[in-house]
Amino acid sequence: MISRENRFHGHGSLKYTYRRGETIRGPLCSTKYVFNPRRDKYRLAVVVNKKVNKSAVVRNKIRRQIYEVVRLISEQINSPCDLVITVFSDQILEISHDELVVMIKAQFSQAKII
């Protein structure tokens, strides 16, 4: 899990990212990002809709996996930005950890975050 200072607090703080952010779409998830010079570090939220899976246990497992991947590559994030990763499919549970790391790194490098 990422530290508290790297997480969003409240729904209102996501509005700016949704309004002003740019989107990188992948096959299983998308990353919406906006650079935030008022911060020292990045902030991250992972959104998993009920359409992905009805079970909260499964949605939380997906969320925890993505938080762990971002925590492992967090030292490579070179600029303060706000990130929202939105998951579209529960097939993300079926891919390996290494494939998930490659997928998220590819989206971050395309956004010039890494």
Beta strands, then each sheet from edge to edge (+ up, - down):
strand 1: 22-25
strand 2: 29-35
strand 3: 43-48
strand 4: 81-87
sheet 1: 1+ 2- 4+ 3+
end
